[in-house]
Amino acid sequence: MLLVVFGISASCLWTGSSGGLLLPAWLRCEHSSEELDFPAAVQGLLAEILPDSWPAAKYELHGCALRQLLLQANKSSHTGTSSTASHAAAPLFQLLLQEPSVSLFLADLGRLPLHGPGVSSSSSSHSHDLALDPWLQEYCQLRRLLDATAASEEPWCNGMDFDNAVETQRRSWSAIGLALYANLQPNLQGQKAGCSFARDTRVRDLALQLAAVGTHSGLTLAATGALEAALANPPAGTLAQSAFTGTSLKLSYFGHWAWCQNVKNCDEPLALIFRDYQQDWAESSDSVNEKNFQRLLGDLQGFLQGGAAPRDLLHADLLLCTRPFLFCWLLRQLWPPELPQLPMLHYYSGPLLFDTPAPEMQRVLEAFRETVRNSALDLVVSSSALQSAWMMAMAGTAVPHVRPHATQLRGLYVPPHPDPSSMARRALVLRSTWISSLMGDAFRSVLAGLLNENRMQGQVDLEWLSAGKFLQYPEIAGFDAAVFFPEQPDKLTFWEQYEMAMPLWLPSVDFWTRIHAVGEFRYSVFASRWFAELPEGVEAASSSACALPLKLFFQASDFGELARDSPITPAFWFHLTDYAIFPHLQLFSSAAELIDQLLSADLVQISSQMAAFNEQTWQKSATFYLTALCALLGSRADSTPLTPQFMPQPTGPDEWASACAQHSS
């Protein structure tokens, strides 16, 4: 079993011990030839790290496989763009394509420092990512073949490894992410002096009828829950505070086939229509998806115009529509012509063109741009700065973001009091599809090996919340900390856990890159199938002015084409997510680092800091929701476009540059 030394420099790695921790025999290499037999070395690694249950061949261990790989990786880092480096990268890159799950093992192995005969002191402290480094070298090699000039303009194609390349860009990327986060907050200062409908007896001291339409109940519940909480306890001093005295929401849900049990409408007609269209979408060909889209149009039109749609939907005071925009747009297009269109609050996460057939993408993008810029009945917001960056890069629009909340979870977590006689920590590994993948199995094997070899089971107790195992929120709050491997950059689990102010561990940039660009390639929200451009090129002007240096979507459409993209690109995406932007999060790059951090963290302080950030952001969010209600419920008597009231739309490069400007701290 693989052992990674945690928190201690492996000063005697190759002689058998490190800080008193015994290493497995296959890592204790006192002597080894520097000549590398790559097939034998890789086969030797596979023999050690792949459990019998894995669908891969077993091989006989050959020599000191790890040492051979590390020595060659060290050579490659010094040869830069030479053919030797390319030769060294190619077998590992092919292994990455054939057995992506192995990449996590290789990445952990590469973090071990080199020591022993034939290794200079200058290279002994250098670590290598034996998954992302070969990918980067393969990408650069392909770039040179296609366009040597363009390749030379990318500094990481001049001999850098992944870690160093990311480090050179870290400050710039963080600044871009923070600037987008700050500048794309809803503008609440320019709103009208009050709520023009406040004297309407239909609103005051009565229930507002809100019809919520969407496909994922979790996202919708985050928005409806925030609306209810803002109405129940409006922030003091807001313009809308007095307008909604005694006002409550009467909620009706339509659609939401994903986790439909949360809103108790699994058999609701719109839920069945959405499920029929979406459930096999990612698995189907373009031609099948287009046929399904035509069927969707007929089904949705029949539901809305054929007398099946209930009064709670057609005659609501307000519509809330969430994910995807395609369905919200069709709701507008197919609304019964004899009925007035209703004001709609749009709240989105995930790709803008999610589940949109390729022939319809241009039309849907144009409709989205028109909705944001010119509709007097539609207010469009997103769940994160990354989501707004997608919308900006694809449609040339500035969309404000409002983080999801789960106010009912506040105060549920109470950090444990430190016990001087025991440093034991009990952590919950939260549910995600990734932990059930082969890459997830690999990480779990590394972690178990580390704990078993060092007899640390009593110090760190990890419980994995996998498929079929469910806990109530109070049970989750009973753990000391949480660990989360998000397979998407906008998982609601993250915001819920943060709302609990429960110390939260997440993968760092390199680990995150492996999950999103390797483990989740096929289903990635950054997949090329979600990307399209408007013909006038408005999105290019906004992306350039806002200093987005890299594309926000893959170019490769198949995992075998991975070298068309650089691992540097998904590393950039990481810095636009709330996983990187929100403060007081704990990031780890390996199993060893996770254990070390869990044991040393001050859980009381971390929780207190998270709680303060929650309170700060909630005040802004609650003010937004009340102000949005004022604007939406008064929109029928006002022809002014709604979204620009909360986020003025830049019209050229200079205005975009100003809107996205980075402010000094």
Secondary structure as GFF3:
##gff-version 3
##sequence-region A 1 665
A	DSSP	three_ten_helix	13	15	.	.	.	ID=ss1
A	DSSP	beta_strand	17	18	.	.	.	ID=ss2
A	DSSP	beta_strand	21	22	.	.	.	ID=ss3
A	DSSP	three_ten_helix	25	27	.	.	.	ID=ss4
A	DSSP	alpha_helix	38	49	.	.	.	ID=ss5
A	DSSP	alpha_helix	65	79	.	.	.	ID=ss6
A	DSSP	alpha_helix	83	98	.	.	.	ID=ss7
A	DSSP	alpha_helix	102	110	.	.	.	ID=ss8
A	DSSP	alpha_helix	121	124	.	.	.	ID=ss9
A	DSSP	alpha_helix	132	146	.	.	.	ID=ss10
A	DSSP	alpha_helix	148	152	.	.	.	ID=ss11
A	DSSP	three_ten_helix	155	157	.	.	.	ID=ss12
A	DSSP	alpha_helix	162	183	.	.	.	ID=ss13
A	DSSP	beta_strand	207	216	.	.	.	ID=ss14
A	DSSP	alpha_helix	217	232	.	.	.	ID=ss15
A	DSSP	three_ten_helix	242	244	.	.	.	ID=ss16
A	DSSP	beta_strand	248	258	.	.	.	ID=ss17
A	DSSP	three_ten_helix	260	262	.	.	.	ID=ss18
A	DSSP	alpha_helix	269	278	.	.	.	ID=ss19
A	DSSP	three_ten_helix	281	283	.	.	.	ID=ss20
A	DSSP	alpha_helix	286	305	.	.	.	ID=ss21
A	DSSP	alpha_helix	311	314	.	.	.	ID=ss22
A	DSSP	beta_strand	318	322	.	.	.	ID=ss23
A	DSSP	alpha_helix	325	333	.	.	.	ID=ss24
A	DSSP	beta_strand	344	348	.	.	.	ID=ss25
A	DSSP	three_ten_helix	358	360	.	.	.	ID=ss26
A	DSSP	alpha_helix	361	374	.	.	.	ID=ss27
A	DSSP	beta_strand	378	382	.	.	.	ID=ss28
A	DSSP	alpha_helix	385	395	.	.	.	ID=ss29
A	DSSP	three_ten_helix	407	409	.	.	.	ID=ss30
A	DSSP	beta_strand	425	429	.	.	.	ID=ss31
A	DSSP	three_ten_helix	433	436	.	.	.	ID=ss32
A	DSSP	alpha_helix	438	453	.	.	.	ID=ss33
A	DSSP	beta_strand	460	464	.	.	.	ID=ss34
A	DSSP	alpha_helix	473	477	.	.	.	ID=ss35
A	DSSP	beta_strand	481	483	.	.	.	ID=ss36
A	DSSP	alpha_helix	492	499	.	.	.	ID=ss37
A	DSSP	beta_strand	504	507	.	.	.	ID=ss38
A	DSSP	alpha_helix	509	514	.	.	.	ID=ss39
A	DSSP	pi_helix	515	519	.	.	.	ID=ss40
A	DSSP	three_ten_helix	528	530	.	.	.	ID=ss41
A	DSSP	alpha_helix	538	545	.	.	.	ID=ss42
A	DSSP	three_ten_helix	559	564	.	.	.	ID=ss43
A	DSSP	alpha_helix	568	574	.	.	.	ID=ss44
A	DSSP	alpha_helix	578	581	.	.	.	ID=ss45
A	DSSP	beta_strand	586	588	.	.	.	ID=ss46
A	DSSP	alpha_helix	591	600	.	.	.	ID=ss47
A	DSSP	alpha_helix	603	633	.	.	.	ID=ss48
A	DSSP	three_ten_helix	635	637	.	.	.	ID=ss49
A	DSSP	alpha_helix	643	646	.	.	.	ID=ss50
A	DSSP	alpha_helix	653	659	.	.	.	ID=ss51
###
